[in-house]
Amino acid sequence: MDEPAKPFTPPIEVSPDNPCPFLRGLVAEGFVKGGTVPLGTLSKTIGAASGEVGWRKVKAQIEIYQVALIANGLSPWRLLKSWWSGAQLDHLRNGPLDKHGAGSRILDEHAQVHPGEIDRLASFGRDYPDPCGGVERGLNEGEVTTYMRANFERADNKRWYYPILMKGEWPVLLRIMGKGDRKNRYLSVAEVRTLFETRQFPSRIVQRLLNQPVLSRGQHVVRGIAKAAAVLALLVAAAVVAVAEFPNQVRAILPTKLQAILPPPLPALPQTNTAYWLDQNWSLEDRHWFHHVSQGTATFPVPYAWFVALEQPTLNLFFRNGMLKDSAYLERFGFIPSPQTIHTDETTLRRYGYANVYDTTPATASYGEWKTPVENVDGLPVGFARLTGVIDPASGRREDDKIGLTCAACHTGHIRYKGVDVRFDGGPAMTDLKKLELVTGLSIVYTWKLPTRFKRFADRVLGPGASDVERKELKQRLGEVGQFLLDWQGKYDKTIGDKKQKDTEEGFGRLDALNRIGNQVFSQDFALSGLDGFEKNLHAQDAPVSFPPIWTVPWLKYAQYDASIEQPLIRNAGEALGVTALLNLSNDYAADKLFRSSVALQDLEWIEHLVAGKDTLAEKKFSGLQAPKWPSQLFGDSAWKIEGKRVEKGRKIYGEMCAGCHLGPINDAEYHDDNPQKMFWSSSHWEDSGSSKVLNPVQIPVSEIKTDPAQADVLTKRTVEVPGFLNVKPAQQLTEWWGCKGLADKAEMPYSLALMTVVDLVARKWMSEAKMTDEQQKTWWGVRQNCPNPASPPPRYRTRPLDGIWATAPYLHNGSVPSLYWLFKPAAERPKSFCMGARDYDPKQVGFAVVDGEKCATGETRFTTTWPDGSAVNGNSVGGHSFEGEAGAQRPPGVIGRGFRDDDERYDLIEYLKTL
């Protein structure tokens, strides 16, 4: 009978990129090929060499299969290729299993054996009786472990996972080539030396490989089942590894609906070497209060204590998940870090940017003696606020503290430049609230569905000693929240789909606030009040706008881009309702409880006063929150230095091309001396408002300015239905309360009038329950009306003074123009596709230097004017407000001024605008 033959004729050359001594031996002796080896063949061959039998052999083969699967790489494509074709034994070096000098160092990168390292291995062992007679040097399991630990300690480049990889090397070699019984098993140093130097196995190993038994039919079936189980286990393991280690890549290849089960990608957190808050006439106390005072909102659908106990919705194989509340994590959504308290040491304050960077005395606290105290004990970023003393508006029941976003979440800005973070109040935030919304929902659902995650959550909320009953109740409550979120998203998707609408990506720095407020008040608040069927009031989020700066807002007659709401209380309370203040619209309770809410009207009134300051016309300056000044003093970089000659030229261009709509500058005495007829403080746009005045900004019809019409159309075209028991009758009530003219109640209620009326009812309810006198209410309301704007037919947009314009990129109301440079180019030449996120500011272009069609970094969001099929994205036009053509020529709609002669002239105007 012939001796069993080896599959391949030895000797076979072994690649230096195969650093595993056992695999090198298999190749050299002809048991496997030197290139790509099917995983089944490899696991079967090594399993046979182990000498194991039965289930222990099957288990060994499964383990070998799993290791071989990842040996060439962990990317989804690489894992699929390995599963399909096999392991590439000549491409193992520098792969996931390579420890880069933290191993034995017996074999170097050129496949040269170093005998001295084998002698070092022997020094960790002792003499053992050879089962075949005599004594030889060897290492048992404990000695192998000591040897591996010493290898790791001497390594220059240590990685936390190297000890895990080591368990797949010498211990496995001991199991396969070891001598003696299991208790006294040892690895022969002599046999190791032979394996490394001549790539030959001991004869007993060769016989195991040559004498693999012929399997019966039943054994083949069992093996087939085992292989199928191994493949299934490996696919599951590969999927888990892929999701845990490469979530962004996995999410990108999933169908759109399945993408929702994984968190959206986030930008890497840029390194901040230094941070500064700019001087804006607010004290440190004012700032911190504004950053964390609650406006009565419960933006996040769980109690405060739950929110701070939630984990980030990630899957980690080796580390505990980070917390959702972690400031470093929330900063990746664009939020600004904030200290737990401002009553701390100077070093801590400086780390958060609270250093006085000007040679001036810091402003004193404006209203410190009567403002609501704030806290930030969990170190949440700017814009996060704890709502305490919560009362359910319908039942009157005391509720857990809530957590919501406050004004500062959207109206506090910052720019980054070469590791310096410049921060300012009242500016547009560079946050992505949609991603935060998605991540919060996933965190809730993951915690609800994953037992180990829920256990950790319950331990944090209830304490480790909580009873099973308490835990069950907590899970039920969490499940109700999770199920509501899932159901609501399904209703939203169906309704928007049925209406043939499509969301426009808001991305970093933008939000469709008006449609979101309508969806909250006229749909979700109805659902939360137990009213069914009002998902029909939902509308796609398809009119995103850049967060507007607010440093002049209290003195503008109309704050919103579309010049729609004059009354400050209505403006502010409506915003709070949209950011999810609690609101009772239920007919299950007494009628006198309708329109109760958690809106913190007193805090909103104080915020308005804090931003406004005192009467401004007398001193001809804004005495509340002032626009930030160009921060050239923070940088030694010449790009930040103001060029005086350009400023002089730019001042004249401003008078010619900007002052007609934006009025004169508020703080340039030289401009006012040269243009007394265009002085800002004596403009005819200032109107009487009780004992003071407000600025009625220039308003331009969309048909003339031709910027994107979507936001102006929201209040003009959208309609809603309101249940009759609420008795919302805009024409009757607004006329009675405010003397509004020309209103008529219609079957389809205009969203604008419905919102004005509901917010008015909410505010009046708050005042009534606060037992305010008629005189106090009159003082709070002031003389500004809650009536539709009569000045010009909508749709329209209003202008604003340009103080601090350098800090408000991207430009136009919809954030469609990345810099002032591109704003002053003809509209047709502007970039139509660019990325936003944690990118550096460009002080030359003033804004963000982009390349049309650029590739976005991980986590950045893309602004684009067209969908993949070439159709226009609603809300994302870059048109209008264009400078083109000759001076004096007739201008078509959308063109507001002559074309600039060259870039020099553009940069002259840009230089001047930096000084405002």
ZAMARGU-4260 file (C-alpha; in steps of 0.2 Angstrom, whole numbers, plus 5000, padded with zeros to 4 digits):
<rodrens>
0) 5000/5000/5000 | 5007/5017/4995 | 5012/5030/5008 | 5000/5045/5009 | 5007/5059/4998
5) 5009/5077/5002 | 4997/5088/4992 | 5012/5098/4985 | 5030/5093/4981 | 5043/5100/4994
10) 5053/5110/4996 | 5043/5125/4992 | 5050/5143/4994 | 5041/5153/5008 | 5038/5171/5006
15) 5046/5183/5019 | 5029/5191/5021 | 5023/5175/5029 | 5030/5178/5047 | 5021/5163/5055
20) 5033/5148/5059 | 5019/5135/5058 | 5012/5141/5042 | 5030/5143/5035 | 5032/5124/5039
25) 5016/5119/5031 | 5021/5128/5015 | 5039/5122/5015 | 5034/5104/5018 | 5021/5104/5004
30) 5005/5103/5015 | 4998/5119/5008 | 5001/5132/4994 | 5012/5147/4997 | 4999/5159/4991
35) 4980/5159/4993 | 4974/5145/5003 | 4955/5142/5006 | 4950/5144/5024 | 4942/5127/5025
40) 4958/5119/5019 | 4969/5129/5031 | 4958/5125/5046 | 4956/5107/5041 | 4975/5105/5039
45) 4980/5114/5056 | 4966/5105/5065 | 4973/5088/5059 | 4991/5094/5065 | 4984/5097/5082
50) 4980/5079/5085 | 4963/5083/5093 | 4948/5072/5090 | 4929/5074/5090 | 4921/5090/5096
55) 4938/5097/5102 | 4945/5095/5084 | 4930/5104/5077 | 4931/5118/5090 | 4950/5120/5085
60) 4945/5121/5067 | 4932/5134/5070 | 4945/5145/5080 | 4958/5143/5066 | 4945/5148/5053
65) 4940/5164/5062 | 4958/5169/5064 | 4962/5166/5046 | 4947/5176/5041 | 4954/5192/5048
70) 4972/5188/5045 | 4973/5199/5029 | 4963/5214/5035 | 4947/5219/5043 | 4938/5230/5030
75) 4921/5223/5024 | 4929/5220/5007 | 4944/5211/5013 | 4934/5200/5025 | 4922/5195/5010
80) 4937/5192/4999 | 4945/5181/5012 | 4929/5171/5015 | 4927/5168/4996 | 4945/5165/4991
85) 4955/5161/5006 | 4969/5168/5017 | 4984/5175/5007 | 4999/5167/5016 | 5011/5178/5007
90) 5003/5194/5013 | 5002/5192/5032 | 5015/5204/5037 | 5008/5221/5042 | 4991/5214/5043
95) 4980/5214/5059 | 4989/5200/5067 | 5007/5208/5065 | 5013/5215/5082 | 5027/5225/5074
100) 5041/5221/5086 | 5031/5216/5101 | 5033/5197/5097 | 5048/5185/5099 | 5059/5193/5086
105) 5066/5176/5081 | 5061/5180/5063 | 5064/5197/5056 | 5056/5206/5042 | 5067/5198/5029
110) 5063/5181/5036 | 5081/5179/5043 | 5081/5168/5059 | 5090/5176/5074 | 5097/5161/5084
115) 5100/5172/5099 | 5082/5175/5101 | 5079/5156/5101 | 5092/5155/5115 | 5082/5169/5124
120) 5066/5159/5122 | 5076/5144/5130 | 5081/5155/5145 | 5062/5156/5150 | 5061/5137/5151
125) 5068/5122/5160 | 5073/5104/5157 | 5059/5092/5155 | 5059/5073/5153 | 5057/5068/5135
130) 5043/5055/5133 | 5055/5046/5120 | 5069/5046/5133 | 5082/5058/5139 | 5080/5077/5145
135) 5077/5092/5134 | 5074/5111/5136 | 5056/5116/5135 | 5042/5129/5141 | 5026/5124/5149
140) 5010/5135/5148 | 5015/5146/5162 | 5033/5149/5156 | 5026/5153/5138 | 5014/5166/5146
145) 5029/5174/5156 | 5039/5174/5139 | 5025/5183/5130 | 5023/5196/5144 | 5042/5199/5143
150) 5041/5201/5124 | 5027/5214/5126 | 5036/5224/5140 | 5052/5226/5129 | 5042/5232/5114
155) 5044/5251/5109 | 5027/5251/5101 | 5014/5244/5113 | 4996/5242/5108 | 4983/5237/5120
160) 4977/5222/5109 | 4994/5214/5107 | 4992/5203/5122 | 4976/5196/5114 | 4985/5193/5098
165) 4999/5183/5107 | 4986/5171/5113 | 4984/5165/5095 | 5003/5161/5093 | 5014/5152/5106
170) 5000/5145/5116 | 4993/5137/5100 | 5010/5131/5095 | 5011/5123/5112 | 4994/5114/5110
175) 4999/5108/5093 | 5018/5103/5095 | 5018/5101/5113 | 5025/5085/5121 | 5018/5076/5137
180) 5001/5075/5144 | 4990/5090/5146 | 4996/5093/5164 | 5014/5092/5160 | 5014/5097/5142
185) 5029/5107/5136 | 5035/5115/5120 | 5052/5108/5115 | 5065/5122/5111 | 5075/5110/5100
190) 5059/5107/5089 | 5055/5126/5089 | 5073/5129/5082 | 5071/5116/5069 | 5054/5123/5064
195) 5061/5141/5062 | 5078/5136/5054 | 5074/5122/5042 | 5055/5124/5042 | 5052/5106/5046
200) 5040/5098/5058 | 5043/5084/5070 | 5039/5067/5063 | 5023/5065/5074 | 5016/5081/5067
205) 5020/5075/5049 | 5011/5058/5052 | 4996/5067/5059 | 4995/5077/5043 | 4998/5063/5031
210) 4986/5051/5040 | 4971/5061/5041 | 4956/5048/5042 | 4944/5045/5028 | 4927/5051/5034
215) 4912/5041/5033 | 4896/5049/5025 | 4889/5053/5042 | 4905/5061/5047 | 4904/5071/5031
220) 4887/5077/5035 | 4892/5082/5053 | 4907/5091/5046 | 4896/5100/5034 | 4885/5106/5047
225) 4899/5111/5058 | 4906/5121/5043 | 4890/5129/5040 | 4889/5134/5058 | 4906/5140/5058
230) 4903/5151/5042 | 4887/5158/5050 | 4896/5162/5066 | 4910/5170/5056 | 4898/5180/5046
235) 4889/5186/5062 | 4906/5190/5069 | 4912/5199/5054 | 4896/5209/5054 | 4898/5213/5072
240) 4916/5218/5069 | 4911/5228/5054 | 4898/5238/5063 | 4909/5241/5078 | 4925/5245/5069
245) 4918/5253/5053 | 4901/5259/5056 | 4902/5274/5044 | 4907/5262/5029 | 4894/5249/5034
250) 4881/5263/5035 | 4886/5270/5018 | 4882/5253/5009 | 4866/5250/5017 | 4849/5254/5009
255) 4842/5271/5015 | 4830/5264/5027 | 4842/5252/5035 | 4854/5266/5038 | 4843/5272/5052
260) 4849/5258/5063 | 4866/5265/5064 | 4872/5282/5070 | 4876/5295/5057 | 4895/5299/5054
265) 4902/5313/5064 | 4918/5324/5060 | 4933/5320/5070 | 4935/5333/5084 | 4948/5346/5079
270) 4962/5349/5092 | 4959/5366/5101 | 4976/5373/5108 | 4968/5389/5114 | 4950/5396/5115
275) 4944/5414/5117 | 4927/5422/5120 | 4927/5439/5112 | 4922/5455/5121 | 4904/5459/5117
280) 4899/5470/5132 | 4893/5455/5142 | 4900/5449/5159 | 4906/5432/5162 | 4890/5430/5173
285) 4879/5436/5159 | 4887/5424/5147 | 4885/5408/5158 | 4867/5412/5162 | 4863/5414/5143
290) 4872/5398/5139 | 4862/5387/5152 | 4846/5396/5157 | 4830/5386/5152 | 4817/5393/5141
295) 4805/5379/5147 | 4809/5366/5134 | 4811/5347/5135 | 4819/5345/5118 | 4825/5328/5123
300) 4811/5315/5125 | 4818/5308/5142 | 4820/5316/5159 | 4837/5324/5163 | 4843/5310/5174
305) 4840/5297/5160 | 4849/5308/5147 | 4865/5309/5157 | 4864/5290/5160 | 4862/5286/5141
310) 4877/5279/5132 | 4883/5284/5114 | 4874/5273/5101 | 4890/5264/5096 | 4895/5246/5097
315) 4912/5243/5105 | 4921/5226/5106 | 4934/5230/5118 | 4929/5246/5127 | 4914/5253/5136
320) 4904/5265/5126 | 4906/5283/5130 | 4891/5293/5138 | 4880/5303/5127 | 4882/5318/5138
325) 4901/5318/5136 | 4906/5336/5131 | 4919/5329/5119 | 4906/5319/5110 | 4893/5333/5109
330) 4907/5345/5102 | 4907/5334/5087 | 4890/5340/5083 | 4896/5357/5083 | 4893/5362/5101
335) 4904/5373/5112 | 4911/5366/5128 | 4906/5375/5144 | 4912/5373/5162 | 4902/5366/5176
340) 4903/5382/5185 | 4911/5399/5182 | 4915/5400/5201 | 4932/5391/5198 | 4950/5394/5196
345) 4957/5405/5182 | 4966/5390/5174 | 4950/5381/5171 | 4941/5397/5165 | 4955/5400/5153
350) 4954/5383/5146 | 4936/5386/5141 | 4940/5403/5133 | 4935/5414/5147 | 4951/5425/5147
355) 4950/5444/5145 | 4959/5446/5129 | 4957/5465/5128 | 4965/5478/5139 | 4948/5483/5146
360) 4939/5480/5162 | 4926/5466/5160 | 4908/5471/5159 | 4898/5470/5175 | 4884/5458/5177
365) 4869/5466/5169 | 4854/5458/5178 | 4863/5446/5190 | 4851/5451/5205 | 4835/5445/5197
370) 4839/5432/5184 | 4835/5413/5187 | 4850/5404/5194 | 4857/5391/5182 | 4868/5376/5184
375) 4879/5365/5173 | 4884/5352/5185 | 4886/5338/5172 | 4898/5350/5161 | 4886/5350/5146
380) 4890/5361/5131 | 4883/5379/5128 | 4865/5378/5124 | 4860/5363/5135 | 4848/5368/5150
385) 4840/5359/5164 | 4822/5362/5166 | 4817/5360/5185 | 4801/5361/5194 | 4792/5353/5180
390) 4773/5352/5181 | 4763/5342/5168 | 4752/5356/5159 | 4737/5345/5158 | 4736/5335/5174
395) 4746/5346/5186 | 4757/5332/5191 | 4775/5335/5196 | 4787/5328/5183 | 4805/5323/5183
400) 4817/5337/5178 | 4819/5338/5159 | 4833/5343/5148 | 4831/5355/5133 | 4840/5366/5121
405) 4840/5385/5125 | 4843/5400/5114 | 4862/5399/5115 | 4861/5382/5106 | 4857/5390/5090
410) 4863/5408/5093 | 4881/5406/5099 | 4895/5404/5086 | 4913/5400/5085 | 4926/5399/5071
415) 4942/5388/5071 | 4959/5394/5064 | 4975/5384/5066 | 4970/5377/5083 | 4963/5393/5090
420) 4944/5393/5093 | 4936/5410/5093 | 4919/5410/5102 | 4906/5424/5102 | 4888/5425/5108
425) 4873/5429/5097 | 4881/5422/5081 | 4875/5408/5071 | 4879/5391/5078 | 4889/5378/5067
430) 4879/5363/5075 | 4870/5349/5066 | 4854/5347/5076 | 4847/5333/5065 | 4861/5322/5069
435) 4859/5325/5087 | 4841/5321/5085 | 4845/5304/5077 | 4859/5300/5089 | 4848/5303/5104
440) 4834/5292/5097 | 4846/5278/5093 | 4853/5279/5110 | 4836/5277/5118 | 4831/5262/5107
445) 4848/5254/5109 | 4846/5255/5128 | 4829/5249/5127 | 4833/5234/5116 | 4850/5228/5122
450) 4850/5220/5139 | 4867/5223/5145 | 4866/5241/5140 | 4849/5243/5149 | 4857/5235/5165
455) 4871/5249/5165 | 4858/5262/5162 | 4846/5256/5176 | 4861/5255/5188 | 4865/5273/5184
460) 4847/5279/5185 | 4841/5268/5200 | 4857/5263/5208 | 4865/5245/5208 | 4853/5239/5222
465) 4837/5243/5213 | 4824/5229/5213 | 4818/5219/5198 | 4801/5228/5200 | 4809/5245/5199
470) 4820/5239/5184 | 4805/5232/5175 | 4795/5248/5177 | 4810/5259/5171 | 4811/5248/5156
475) 4793/5249/5152 | 4794/5268/5153 | 4809/5269/5142 | 4801/5257/5130 | 4786/5268/5129
480) 4797/5283/5124 | 4807/5272/5111 | 4791/5265/5103 | 4783/5282/5102 | 4799/5288/5093
485) 4799/5274/5081 | 4780/5275/5077 | 4781/5294/5075 | 4796/5293/5063 | 4785/5280/5053
490) 4771/5292/5052 | 4782/5306/5047 | 4790/5296/5033 | 4773/5290/5027 | 4765/5307/5027
495) 4779/5316/5019 | 4780/5302/5006 | 4761/5303/5002 | 4763/5322/5000 | 4777/5319/4988
500) 4788/5330/4998 | 4807/5327/5002 | 4817/5333/5017 | 4832/5344/5012 | 4848/5340/5022
505) 4850/5354/5035 | 4868/5350/5039 | 4880/5360/5050 | 4875/5378/5053 | 4857/5377/5046
510) 4839/5372/5052 | 4822/5373/5045 | 4815/5381/5061 | 4798/5387/5054 | 4793/5370/5047
515) 4800/5361/5063 | 4789/5373/5074 | 4774/5369/5064 | 4777/5351/5065 | 4779/5351/5083
520) 4764/5363/5088 | 4751/5357/5075 | 4756/5338/5074 | 4767/5331/5088 | 4760/5341/5102
525) 4742/5335/5096 | 4748/5317/5097 | 4756/5320/5114 | 4739/5327/5120 | 4730/5311/5114
530) 4723/5318/5098 | 4724/5306/5083 | 4725/5310/5064 | 4735/5327/5065 | 4750/5320/5056
535) 4741/5327/5041 | 4748/5344/5047 | 4766/5338/5045 | 4777/5346/5032 | 4794/5341/5025
540) 4809/5350/5033 | 4814/5357/5016 | 4817/5376/5019 | 4833/5376/5030 | 4841/5393/5034
545) 4857/5398/5043 | 4855/5402/5061 | 4853/5421/5061 | 4864/5432/5072 | 4854/5440/5086
550) 4865/5455/5092 | 4853/5468/5085 | 4837/5458/5084 | 4828/5467/5099 | 4829/5483/5090
555) 4823/5476/5073 | 4805/5478/5070 | 4805/5461/5062 | 4818/5448/5067 | 4815/5433/5056
560) 4822/5433/5038 | 4804/5434/5031 | 4799/5449/5041 | 4784/5439/5048 | 4783/5442/5067
565) 4784/5459/5075 | 4779/5455/5093 | 4795/5450/5103 | 4785/5439/5116 | 4776/5430/5102
570) 4793/5427/5093 | 4802/5420/5108 | 4788/5410/5115 | 4784/5402/5098 | 4802/5397/5096
575) 4801/5389/5114 | 4786/5379/5108 | 4795/5373/5093 | 4810/5367/5103 | 4798/5356/5112
580) 4791/5365/5127 | 4777/5355/5136 | 4760/5360/5130 | 4742/5355/5134 | 4731/5354/5119
585) 4720/5339/5126 | 4701/5339/5128 | 4703/5325/5141 | 4705/5338/5154 | 4695/5354/5160
590) 4694/5368/5147 | 4703/5380/5158 | 4719/5369/5157 | 4720/5372/5138 | 4736/5381/5132
595) 4745/5378/5149 | 4764/5375/5145 | 4781/5374/5152 | 4787/5390/5142 | 4798/5400/5154
600) 4790/5417/5149 | 4799/5426/5162 | 4816/5419/5157 | 4812/5423/5139 | 4808/5441/5144
605) 4825/5443/5153 | 4834/5435/5138 | 4826/5449/5127 | 4832/5463/5139 | 4849/5455/5141
610) 4852/5455/5122 | 4844/5472/5120 | 4852/5482/5134 | 4845/5500/5137 | 4838/5512/5125
615) 4850/5513/5111 | 4846/5529/5101 | 4851/5541/5115 | 4869/5535/5115 | 4870/5530/5097
620) 4876/5512/5101 | 4869/5496/5106 | 4871/5494/5124 | 4866/5476/5126 | 4875/5462/5117
625) 4886/5469/5104 | 4893/5462/5088 | 4910/5454/5090 | 4925/5464/5083 | 4937/5456/5070
630) 4949/5447/5082 | 4966/5452/5073 | 4974/5454/5091 | 4973/5435/5094 | 4983/5430/5079
635) 5001/5434/5073 | 4996/5428/5056 | 4997/5442/5043 | 4980/5436/5036 | 4971/5444/5050
640) 4979/5461/5049 | 4968/5474/5043 | 4975/5484/5028 | 4971/5502/5030 | 4971/5507/5012
645) 4959/5493/5007 | 4948/5499/5021 | 4947/5517/5014 | 4943/5510/4997 | 4930/5498/5004
650) 4921/5511/5013 | 4917/5520/4997 | 4911/5504/4989 | 4900/5501/5004 | 4892/5518/5002
655) 4889/5514/4984 | 4883/5496/4984 | 4878/5491/5002 | 4871/5506/5011 | 4855/5507/5001
660) 4848/5491/5009 | 4858/5488/5024 | 4859/5506/5029 | 4875/5515/5035 | 4887/5506/5047
665) 4883/5508/5065 | 4900/5511/5072 | 4910/5521/5058 | 4912/5539/5062 | 4922/5542/5047
670) 4908/5535/5036 | 4895/5546/5044 | 4906/5561/5042 | 4907/5558/5024 | 4889/5553/5021
675) 4878/5563/5034 | 4863/5559/5024 | 4866/5540/5026 | 4869/5539/5045 | 4863/5524/5053
680) 4857/5532/5069 | 4847/5545/5060 | 4839/5534/5046 | 4821/5536/5042 | 4819/5517/5045
685) 4819/5521/5064 | 4800/5521/5069 | 4792/5526/5086 | 4788/5511/5097 | 4781/5518/5113
690) 4794/5528/5122 | 4808/5521/5111 | 4811/5517/5093 | 4813/5501/5083 | 4822/5499/5066
695) 4810/5494/5052 | 4823/5486/5041 | 4822/5487/5022 | 4811/5473/5015 | 4813/5466/4998
700) 4800/5455/4988 | 4807/5438/4983 | 4802/5442/4966 | 4815/5456/4966 | 4829/5449/4976
705) 4827/5431/4969 | 4836/5422/4983 | 4829/5405/4987 | 4810/5407/4991 | 4807/5392/5001
710) 4809/5400/5019 | 4798/5415/5014 | 4785/5403/5007 | 4783/5393/5023 | 4771/5405/5032
715) 4764/5411/5015 | 4758/5394/5008 | 4757/5381/5022 | 4740/5378/5030 | 4735/5368/5045
720) 4720/5360/5053 | 4716/5364/5071 | 4702/5354/5082 | 4687/5365/5085 | 4687/5363/5104
725) 4703/5374/5105 | 4693/5389/5098 | 4707/5395/5088 | 4700/5409/5077 | 4714/5420/5071
730) 4703/5433/5062 | 4692/5436/5077 | 4705/5435/5091 | 4720/5444/5083 | 4708/5458/5078
735) 4700/5459/5095 | 4717/5459/5104 | 4728/5469/5093 | 4717/5478/5080 | 4724/5468/5066
740) 4715/5473/5049 | 4710/5463/5034 | 4709/5446/5042 | 4696/5433/5038 | 4694/5415/5045
745) 4695/5402/5032 | 4692/5383/5031 | 4710/5380/5028 | 4719/5390/5042 | 4735/5398/5036
750) 4750/5392/5046 | 4756/5409/5050 | 4740/5415/5058 | 4737/5399/5067 | 4754/5400/5075
755) 4752/5418/5080 | 4736/5414/5088 | 4741/5398/5097 | 4757/5406/5104 | 4747/5422/5109
760) 4735/5410/5119 | 4749/5401/5127 | 4757/5418/5133 | 4740/5425/5139 | 4738/5408/5149
765) 4755/5410/5157 | 4752/5428/5162 | 4735/5423/5169 | 4741/5409/5179 | 4756/5420/5185
770) 4742/5432/5192 | 4749/5447/5182 | 4739/5463/5183 | 4733/5471/5167 | 4746/5484/5169
775) 4760/5471/5171 | 4754/5462/5156 | 4753/5478/5146 | 4771/5482/5151 | 4776/5465/5145
780) 4767/5466/5129 | 4773/5483/5125 | 4766/5492/5109 | 4773/5480/5096 | 4758/5471/5087
785) 4755/5453/5084 | 4748/5456/5067 | 4753/5450/5050 | 4766/5462/5042 | 4757/5475/5032
790) 4772/5483/5024 | 4774/5473/5008 | 4765/5458/5001 | 4774/5441/5005 | 4785/5432/5001
795) 4798/5444/5006 | 4815/5445/5015 | 4821/5459/5026 | 4839/5465/5027 | 4849/5469/5043
800) 4864/5480/5048 | 4880/5472/5044 | 4889/5474/5061 | 4898/5458/5064 | 4895/5451/5047
805) 4912/5443/5047 | 4906/5431/5060 | 4890/5425/5051 | 4896/5414/5037 | 4890/5405/5027
810) 4880/5419/5019 | 4862/5423/5012 | 4848/5417/5023 | 4849/5399/5018 | 4868/5398/5021
815) 4871/5394/5002 | 4886/5405/5000 | 4902/5400/5009 | 4911/5416/5010 | 4910/5435/5007
820) 4921/5432/4992 | 4909/5421/4984 | 4894/5432/4989 | 4902/5446/4978 | 4904/5435/4963
825) 4890/5434/4950 | 4877/5421/4957 | 4880/5409/4942 | 4898/5407/4947 | 4895/5403/4965
830) 4899/5385/4971 | 4885/5373/4970 | 4891/5359/4980 | 4902/5360/4996 | 4905/5353/5013
835) 4902/5360/5030 | 4907/5354/5047 | 4923/5357/5058 | 4933/5366/5045 | 4944/5380/5047
840) 4939/5398/5044 | 4947/5408/5030 | 4951/5426/5035 | 4955/5431/5017 | 4939/5426/5009
845) 4930/5429/5026 | 4920/5413/5028 | 4925/5396/5022 | 4937/5392/5007 | 4928/5378/4997
850) 4930/5370/4980 | 4915/5367/4970 | 4911/5348/4971 | 4924/5344/4984 | 4924/5328/4993
855) 4918/5329/5011 | 4928/5322/5025 | 4920/5309/5037 | 4905/5317/5046 | 4904/5333/5036
860) 4888/5337/5028 | 4886/5342/5009 | 4876/5358/5003 | 4871/5355/4985 | 4859/5363/4974
865) 4853/5347/4965 | 4848/5329/4969 | 4857/5315/4960 | 4844/5315/4946 | 4848/5333/4942
870) 4832/5341/4950 | 4833/5356/4961 | 4835/5353/4980 | 4821/5364/4988 | 4828/5378/4999
875) 4846/5376/4992 | 4846/5389/4978 | 4863/5400/4977 | 4854/5413/4966 | 4849/5431/4969
880) 4858/5445/4978 | 4870/5445/4963 | 4883/5458/4958 | 4885/5459/4939 | 4883/5470/4924
885) 4888/5488/4921 | 4885/5503/4932 | 4869/5512/4927 | 4863/5497/4917 | 4845/5491/4920
890) 4846/5477/4932 | 4835/5461/4930 | 4827/5453/4945 | 4841/5445/4957 | 4854/5458/4952
895) 4856/5471/4966 | 4872/5480/4960 | 4885/5482/4946 | 4898/5468/4944 | 4915/5471/4953
900) 4929/5476/4942 | 4941/5463/4949 | 4946/5453/4964 | 4955/5468/4971 | 4939/5478/4972
905) 4930/5463/4980 | 4944/5462/4993 | 4943/5481/4997 | 4925/5479/5002 | 4928/5463/5011
910) 4942/5472/5021 | 4930/5486/5026 | 4917/5474/5031 | 4929/5466/5043 | 4929/5482/5053
915) 4911/5483/5056
</rodrens>
